[in-house]
């Protein structure tokens, strides 16, 4: 028997198949529209064997996911595996209602849908993936893990905004935090790498990718996360602006005539790396352009690194110091240049990078200098493994 893990994004779907008994990965997959409207490519990479690519008709999200699952089942049938026992979904927002992994049924889908306006790039996609899975795998248990759950214990002094208190009471306006599945995995993995008691560790974890956030962790428990009421707050991201002066938004609407819809489109899809560089939301492409002398690309990287660096300083104060700085996510794991730029100037906090090791490292690695009081860990995040583990646990409880 196996566990299927689905991580649904706005323009692609990552999925993986794990053995139920051992949690050993069997197949990793990607459904990617790549800017196309009617077709997508399904890439399947078995743990043992060669990758395959199949072009499928995908005029809508649900049809594309069903086609990808069919391709996966065809591959699975050739392995002799007995079938999928449970499906685990990475979901973004559970509000204050959902603080643990849950069984997904009609009522739970209605609860998830209530938060769609807070994560418009993710929640509709997640619901579509659930619908597709119900169609392709009728009767199979579906489980949801929520990014917000890891931040259930952050204190009111951290999660409240300095707005009318009634906005929190009546509208639920508060800091929720996101990327919790990744931050939870890295919390455990960092403790393993450092060999200490997790209860004694203070960590700052930077999940840097197309979406980015940082979390302060004390004793294995999240203290705060840089994303807030929505995944728009915090770091500069691929196309998202991150934290900006709210007065700018009022100015754009009142003085320049932007509608709510136009402002929403700008903040979510036209800002961040893309907005500053004018080139791309892909960090790799911006880095390459900067290396060739593109002025705005270089500026975008400088703004990005500055915002990460200053946020680390703020989180260090919140923790009263820290024992390790963790880089994870596609950018955090792969950009040695960014890690170097971020760590420059953090010597006052005890962060000393070993540049040679940093330039050639592969996760999971400690790239701090020998005499650095703060360790610097590059960790390959395993959200899929976390989801598989919790899905198996819930499946066993439901028997």
N, C-alpha and C positions, 0 to 999 in steps of 0.2 A: 504494500500500500504506500501511497505517497501523499505529500502535502503540496498544494499549488499556492504560490505566493504571487499576488498581483499588486503592482505599484503603478497606478494610473495617473498619467500627466496629461496636460492639455493637448500635446501634439505627438505623444508617444506613450507606450505602455511597456514597462519592464515586468517580466515575470520569471519565475523560477520554480523548478520541481525538486523537492527534497524527499528522501526516504523517510517514512513515518517513524521507523524504529530507531534510526541512528542520526537523523537530521543531516545526513550526508547529501550534498548537492548532486543532482543528477543531470539537470539541463538548465541553462539560462537562456532567456529569450528576450527579444525586443521587437515590438510592433512600432514601426516608424512611418508616419505619413511623409516626412521630409519635405513639407511644403506642397505636396500633391493633394488634390481634392477628391479624387475618385479611387485612387489606388494607394496601397501601402506595401511595405516590405517587411516580411517576418524573418528574423534571423534567429536560428536556434543553434546553441552551442552546447553539445553534450560534454559532460565531464570527461568521458572517454569516447573519442571520435572527432570527426571533423565538422566544422560549422556548415550549416546549410542556409540558403536564402531563397525565399519564395515570395513572388509578387502576388498579392491578393486583391480582389475587388473590395474596396472599403469606402463606399459612398457616404457612410456615416460612422460614428464612433462605435456604436453597438455592433454593427455588421463587421467592422474590422476586428474587434476583440473576439467575436465568435469564430471568424476565420483563423485567427491566430491560435485559438484554443484547439480548433480542429487539426491544424498542422502539428501542434504539440501532441495531441492524442495519437496521431498517426505515428509519430516518432516513438511515443511511449509504448505503443502496442508492439513495436519491434524489440523492446527491451525485456519483455516478459513480465513487466510489472503488473500487479493485480488491479491497479486503478487508483483514482484520486479519492481520498477519504475525507479531506477537508480543504477548504480554500480560505486563505488568509489575505485580507485586503489592508493595505496601508491607506488610512483615511486621515484627513487633515484636522477637522474641527469637531470636537464633541462638547464644546461649551463647558458649563459647570455641571452638566448632567451626567456625562460619561467619563469616568475616571479609571476604567479598566477595560481589558478586552471583552467584547460582547458578541453574542450570537446575533446575526443579522436576519431580521424578519421584516414584515411589512411595517410594523410600528417603528422599528429602529430606522428604517429607510426614511420614514417621515421625520423623525428626529434629526437625522443627518441633513435632510433637505432644508431644514429651518436655518441652517448656518451657511447656506450656499452664497448668500450675499456678502459674507465675510471672507470667503476664499473662492472668488469666482473662477480662478484658473484651475482649481483642483477638485472641489466638491462635485460639481456637475459631472466631471470626468469619472470620478470615483463611483457615483451612482450609476452611470452608464455601464461601467465595468461590472458592477454587481448584477445589473439586469442581464447583461450578456452572459455572465457566468451561470445565472439561474436558468437561462435558455439552453446553454450548451451542456450543463451538468445538473440536470433536474434532480432534486432530492439530496444533493450533497450539502453538508453543513458548511455555512459561510460565516467567517469570523472577521470582525473589524478591530484593528488597532489604531488608536488615535494619537496624532502627534501632540495634542494638547495635554494628554494624560500625564506625561512625565512632569508637568508643571503644576500638578494639583496642589502641591504643598507650599508654593511660594506665598509669602505673607501679604496681608492687605496693604501694608506700607509699600510693597513693591508692585502689586497688581492694580492698585487704584490710580486713576489719573486725577490731576487737580482740576476736575470739572464738577458741576453740580452733582452732589451725591445721588440725587434722584436718577441721573442718567445710568448709574450702575444698578440701582434698585429696580428701575422700571424697564431699562433697555438692555441691561447686561453689558454696558460699556466698561471694560476692564482689560488688563493685559492677560492674554491667554498663553502665549508662547507657542512656538512651532518647531519642527524638526526633532520632536521629542524622541522618536524611535531611534534616530541616529545618535542623539546625545546620550540616550540611555545605554546604547551599545558601547559607545566610546568611554563612558564612565567605567563600565566593568572591565573593558579591555585595558584601559590605562592602569587600573589597579593591578591587573595581572602583570603588565610590563614593569611596573615599578616595584612589585613585590611587597607592597605595604598593606596595612589594614585599610580597606576602603573608608572606614569610619574616621580615619585620621587625615584623609586627603582633601586638599582644596584644589580644584581644577578649573581652568578656563578652557572651554572647548569651542573652537571656531569651525563651524560647518560652512564651508565656502564652496558654492557651486552656482548654478543658474539662479537659485534662491539661496540666501545666506543668512546665518544667524550665529550668535554666540550665547553660550550658557555658562553661568557661574554655578559650580557644584561644590557643596560641602558635605562630607560624610556620605556620599552617594545620593544626596538629595539636591534637586535643583533649587537654587536661591532665586534666580531670575533668568530671563531669556530676552534677547534684544528685539525679537518680534513681539507685537503687542496685541491689540484688539483684532488686527488682521495681519497677514504675512507681508504687508507693505512697509511696516515700520522696521527701523534698524539699519543694517548695512546697505550701502549701494549694491545693487544686484545687476543681473544681466540686462533686463529691461525695466525693472522696478526702481523707483527713486530712493527707497529707504526713507530715513527720517529727514524731513525738511521743515522749515518754518511754516506753520499753518497760515500765517499771514500772507504768504506767497499765493496760496490757493484762493484765499478771499480776493486778493488783488487780481488774479487771473480771471475770476468770475465777474467781479464787480467792474473793474476798469477795462478789461480786454474782451469781455463778453463770452468767455468760454462757458459752455453748458456743463451740467453735471456729467453727462455722457462723454463729452469731449475731454473733460478733466480726468475722468476715470480711465479713459483710453490712454491718455498721456502718461499718467502716473504708473500704470501697470505695464504698458507695452512700448512706450517711446522714450523712456528715461534710462537711468543707470548707465552701464557701459555703452549701450547703444546711443543714448542721448548725448553723452559727453564726447565720445569718440567720433560719432557720425558715421561709423563703419559697421559695427557688428555688436551683437550681444554675447558673442562667443569669446571668452577670455583668451583662448589660444590665438585667435585671429587678431585680437587687439594687441596682444603681446608681440606677435610677429610684425605687425605694422609699426609698433613702437621701436622695435629693433632696427627697422629700416629708416627710422627718422621721422615718422609721421607725428607731427606735433600734438594733435588732439588725442591720438591714441596714447602717447606718453602721458599726457595730462590725465586721461581717464585712469590709467594705472596708478598715478600718483594720488589722485583723489581716493581711489579704492583702498590703497594701502594706508593712507592717512586715517581713514575712517575706521579701519580694522584696528590700527594701532591705538588710537585714542579710546576706542571702546574697551580694549583690553585693560587700559589704565583705569577706566571707571569700574570695571568688574573686579579688578585687583583690590580697589578700595572697598567695594561691597563685601569682599571676602576677608579683608584684613590681611592680605598677602595670599600667595598661592604657591603650590608645590610643582605644578606642571601646566604647561601650555600645550594644547592639543590642536593639530591641524587635521581636518578631514574634509570629505566632499571632493568633487572632481577637481576644483581649483586648489584647495588646501593640500590635497595629496600629490598633485602633479606639478605645481608651479614653484620651483625652488627660488625663482626670482622674487615672487611675492613673499614667501616665507622670510627671505633675507631682508626685504624692505620693511616688513612689519617688525621684525626683531631689532632692526637698527633703532636705537634710541630707547629701547626698553631695558638697557643695562641697569638703569636706576632701580628697576624692579627685580633685578637678579636674573635677567634673561640674557644668556650668552650663547650665541649660535656657533656651531662648528661649520664654517662655510664649505670646506671640502666635503665633509660628510653630507651636508645638506644638498649639495649640487648633484650627488650621485645616489641619493638614498631611494629605497623602495619601501613602502609600508610593509610591516609595522616596524618603525625604527625610532630610536632616540637620537636626535641630531644636535643635542646640546653639547657645548664644550665640557670637557671633563670637570672643570672647576665651576661650572654654572650652578648656582644655588637652585635655580628653577630648571626642571627638565623640559625638553621640547620634543613632543612625540608626534610623529606622522603616522596616523592610523587609517587603514582602509575600513571605512564604515560598512557594517553588515546589517542594514535594516532588514534585508530579506531573511537572514538567519533569526533575528529577533522575532519577526512575524511568524516564521515557521515554528519556532519554539513555543510561543504563546498559543498558536492555533492548535498544536498538538495537545497542549495541556487542557485547553477548553474542550477539545474533542473527547478526551478521556473522561473529563468531568461529566460530559453530556451522555455518556453511555449508561 
